[in-house]
Amino acid sequence: MNHNQLKKKALKKQSVRKEYEALKPEFNLLREMLKARNDAGLSQAEVAERMGTKPPAVTRLESSLTSGRHSPSISTLKKYAEAVGCHLVIKLVH
């Protein structure tokens, strides 16, 4: 069974689907962050240097969005955005 088949099977369960949906904002943000870093042609180490931190901190930041164990601060997200040549926009949407 490949990843897509496993995901399709798991999402048939209402409890799994509910948790999956709840994580969509984090997954979307992570996708945007990784795309911005890749578009800038930067490694995690290069982003870390621009942020004034160490590479493991950037690894933790990027992985924290999929683990649900830690929510990065707005300040940290702003530093990351600036390091990859972007700016952070936060919105509340109805």
N, C-alpha and C positions, 0 to 999 in steps of 0.2 A: 504494500500500500504506500503510495507516495504522499507528499505533504498535502496537496490539494484534496485528495480523496479522504485523508484523515480529517482535515478541517471540515469538509462537507458533512462527514459522518458525525463529528462532534457537535457541529452547529445545529443538528436536528434536535438535540436536547435543549429544552427551554432554559435550563439553568446555565448551561454553557453559553448559549446565544446571548443571554442577558449580560453575563460578565464580559463577553467579547465586545458587545455594543458599548458597554461602559468604558472600555479602554480605547475607543476610537479616537478621542482627542489626543491622547498620548501617542498613539501610533501615527496619527497625521502629523503631529509636531516632529516626531523623530524622522519621518520620511522627509519633511521639509528641511530639517537640519542636515541630514546626510546629503541631500541633493545640493544644498548650498555649499557644503564643504567640498563635495566632489566638483561642483561647477567652478569653485575657486581654485581647484587643483591642489588642495591642501591635505596633508596627512593629519592625524590626530596630534602628533608631536608638534607640527607647525601651528596648529590652532592653539595648543596649550601654550606655546611660546608667546604667541600674540596676546593670549589672555593673561599672561603672567602667572601661569601655573604649570604643573607637571603633567606629562602625557596620561598617567593613570587617572587623573581627575577628569580628563575629557572622555576617556573610556567609560568611567563610572557615570558621567553625565549622560552620554548617549545610551548606555545600557539601562540606566535608571528609569527611562521612559517606558521600557517594556517590562520591567520587573514589578513596577508598582510599589517598590520598597522605599522610594525617595522621590519627593517632588522638588525639582530644582527651583531656586529663587528666581524672581524676575531679574534681579541684578545679574545672576549667573547667565541666564538666557540672553540678556542684553550684551554681556561681554562676548558670549559665543557668537551672536549675530554680528557684532562689530568685527570680530576676528575673521569672519568669513566674508566680510564686505557687504553685509546686509544691515537692516535695522529691524528691531522687534516691534511688531504691532499686535496689541491685545484688544480683543473686542468681546463685548457681551452681545449675544444675538438671540432674538426671540424665536 
